[in-house]
Amino acid sequence: ISYITSMVLTSIGKRFVYVSILFMTLSMVLPWESLSDYTYLESAGIMMNIIPAIIFIVAVALVILKPLAEFFNRLGTNYTFLLLCLLNAIVLFFGMQYYPDTYTIGYILFPSSVIVFMLGAIFSVKRINGLQN
């Protein structure tokens, strides 16, 4: 059994992360409210979720950008994974404070992007104790 003290994204994990980026991007530009009641700008997710989106980008950068990933890999898998969980919990908490009258695909894609991102991280880590299959 080899011990791995870093969180290395597998090819499946990378696909999940890239899909999560696409989901987050679409959630920012697609409307969260019915366009019959509001203008497009009033109902777009980008109006409400700039800060959570920036935090999400930071979380993605921790596993995508090689210099950042290598720096956090020194801390170990547990700490990196915990940091990702905390960042994404903040994203969900602040991003989902808005409750639209009519739930649209933009609203649904926002939490979906975080879930897909975390699935990518989970598939890469396999086990929280640092072992990877």
C-alpha positions in Angstrom: 0.0 0.0 0.0 1.5 3.3 -1.0 0.6 6.4 1.0 -0.2 9.5 -1.1 -0.1 12.8 0.7 -1.5 14.8 -2.2 -4.8 15.1 -3.9 -4.1 14.4 -7.5 -7.1 14.7 -9.9 -7.6 11.6 -11.9 -8.8 11.9 -15.5 -12.4 11.2 -14.3 -11.9 13.8 -11.6 -10.7 16.4 -14.1 -13.8 15.8 -16.3 -16.1 16.4 -13.3 -14.3 19.6 -12.4 -14.4 20.9 -16.0 -18.1 20.1 -16.2 -18.6 21.9 -12.9 -17.0 25.0 -14.3 -19.4 24.8 -17.3 -22.3 24.5 -15.0 -21.2 27.5 -12.8 -20.7 29.6 -16.0 -24.2 28.7 -17.3 -25.8 29.3 -13.9 -24.4 32.8 -14.0 -25.8 33.7 -17.4 -29.0 31.8 -17.5 -32.1 33.4 -15.7 -33.0 32.4 -12.2 -36.5 33.9 -12.5 -39.2 33.9 -15.1 -38.5 36.4 -17.7 -42.2 37.4 -17.9 -41.9 39.2 -14.6 -38.4 40.6 -14.8 -35.9 41.9 -17.3 -33.0 39.5 -18.2 -30.5 41.4 -16.1 -32.8 41.4 -13.1 -33.3 37.6 -13.3 -29.7 36.5 -14.2 -27.7 34.7 -11.6 -24.6 36.8 -12.1 -26.4 39.8 -10.4 -26.6 37.8 -7.1 -23.6 35.5 -7.1 -20.5 37.3 -7.9 -18.8 36.6 -4.6 -19.8 32.9 -4.4 -18.6 32.5 -8.0 -15.2 34.0 -7.1 -14.9 31.6 -4.1 -15.8 28.7 -6.4 -13.1 29.8 -8.8 -10.6 29.8 -5.9 -11.7 26.2 -5.0 -11.3 25.1 -8.6 -7.9 26.8 -8.8 -6.7 24.8 -5.7 -7.0 21.6 -7.7 -6.4 22.8 -11.3 -3.5 25.3 -11.2 -0.3 23.3 -10.7 1.6 25.8 -8.5 -1.4 26.2 -6.1 -2.1 22.4 -6.2 1.5 21.6 -5.3 1.5 24.1 -2.5 -1.6 22.6 -0.9 -0.5 19.1 -1.6 2.2 19.7 1.0 -0.5 20.1 3.6 -1.9 16.6 2.8 -5.1 15.2 1.3 -7.2 15.7 4.5 -6.5 19.4 4.8 -6.9 20.1 1.1 -10.2 18.2 1.0 -11.4 19.9 4.2 -10.6 23.3 2.7 -12.5 22.5 -0.5 -15.5 21.4 1.5 -15.4 24.6 3.6 -15.1 26.8 0.5 -17.9 25.1 -1.3 -20.1 25.2 1.8 -19.6 29.0 1.8 -20.4 29.1 -1.9 -23.7 27.2 -1.3 -24.6 29.2 1.7 -24.3 32.6 0.1 -25.3 31.6 -3.4 -28.6 29.9 -2.4 -29.9 32.7 -0.2 -32.0 33.9 -3.1 -35.3 32.1 -3.5 -36.9 32.8 -6.9 -40.6 32.4 -7.4 -40.1 30.1 -10.4 -37.1 27.8 -10.3 -35.3 27.8 -13.6 -32.3 25.9 -15.0 -29.9 28.7 -13.9 -31.0 28.3 -10.3 -30.6 24.5 -10.4 -27.2 24.6 -12.1 -25.7 26.7 -9.3 -25.7 24.0 -6.6 -25.2 21.3 -9.3 -21.9 22.9 -10.1 -20.7 22.5 -6.5 -21.9 18.9 -6.3 -20.2 17.9 -9.6 -17.0 19.6 -8.4 -17.0 17.8 -5.1 -17.7 14.5 -6.9 -14.6 15.1 -9.0 -12.6 15.6 -5.9 -14.1 12.5 -4.2 -13.4 10.3 -7.2 -9.8 11.6 -7.2 -9.1 11.1 -3.6 -11.1 7.8 -3.1 -10.3 7.7 0.6 -9.9 10.7 2.9 -7.0 9.0 4.8 -4.7 9.7 1.8 -4.9 6.3 0.1 -5.7 6.3 -3.6 -6.6 3.2 -5.6 
